[in-house]
Amino acid sequence: MRVPFLDLTRQGKRVREAVDREIGAVFDSQQFVLGRMVEAFEEAFCQSVGCAQAVGMSSGTDAQLAILMAMGIGAGDAVITTPYTFFATAGCIHRTGAEPVFVDIRPDTFHMDAERLRECLQRLARPDEGRLRTPRGNVVRAVIPVHLFGACCDMDALRDAVAPYDLPIIEDAAQAFGAGYRSAGVARCAGSIADFAFFSFFPTKNLGGAGDGGMAVCRDRTFAEKLRLLRNHGMGERNFHRVVGGNFRLDALQAAVLHAKLPFVEGWNAARRRIAALYQSTLSDLSEALKLPADPWNNAGLENHHTWHQYVVRADRRDELLRHLQQEEIGHAVYYPIPLHRQECFAYLGCRDGDFPEAERAARESVALPIFAGLREEEIEMIATALHRFYLR
Ligand SMILES: *Cc1c(COP(=O)(O)O)cnc(C)c1O
């Protein structure tokens, strides 16, 4: 590969030294599950994100599952999300026994469309019962918008849409660690805007561990205590299980790696923003064929308006372009080629082609280009040259 899609080995020596130091401390303590290092990371995480409560989990998926379990969501319930996201967002809803309900995305940001959400809620509202019910009879309990690709959703617009219904919002912030948003004039970070949030520390995320890890975030101390119970088999006092939970614990070694890497993320995200700006200037002449990604909060007066977890363009003749990039050995990926409502495992929901036209169009048109701290300027030029060769030949 002439240009890798992602090369984490370029994170550098200073990070390695910091990681080694913190891992060494955990190894010396021999306290590998939960414990002081996990607490230290949870505290640093709260400081960084500006959230009240953070509970370390074994993955982003488990963090989401624990939040849904703590809310008491299960059979007879439904949860709204988007059909254009990583599988886990809808998978967890299903796993609780609840029904996933999809709301289409905005074509510019790939985020849940607040207008479509409003229509969906109006359609499901049962004023006689004072609740929202799906045609299958399930009660809508929460909405999970996804801060997809590293920019925040328009949370104020989504909040306005749910306001008449007293529905909690859970932010899927797995791809948006450090992303800023101005909510009612106040600058906030992804994960501190709504009632609940979850993060993933999968190695390829902007804050990535040396394996799996996640974080569940909430405002309320009592709810956080519930999350702590659930991540440890519902066990409060030793041998006494108050509820049925799971093993959703964050390892101390993961916490050590994440604690060490946390101070570097701001710089890495800034590097991603510089790369996005370079793409913008080198690819803008292809705007007929290549639609560059939106940066919705660029004028909100925020340093961290975007974290560019992915740089996703919409391309004419996308599949042909994929073959061309393959030949030219330019790393690339498609997020996501099959919208969730078209996945075999969700066939029981009875969705059809055309139900979510924007998600389907995004699945046909989108391609992610390399973006990571350490991607070199000459590599960006090679990518730009390859794209120009394809569209201008
Ligand atoms: C990565 C990701 C998750 C799941 O996180 P894991 O840590 O891999 O379990 C959930 N939602 C989105 C949008 C993601 O990108």
Residues whose N, C-alpha, C, O or C-beta is under 5 A from the ligand:
A	BS01	LIG	S59 G60 T61 T85 F86 A88 T89 V146 D172 A174 Q175 S200 F201 F202 G213 G214
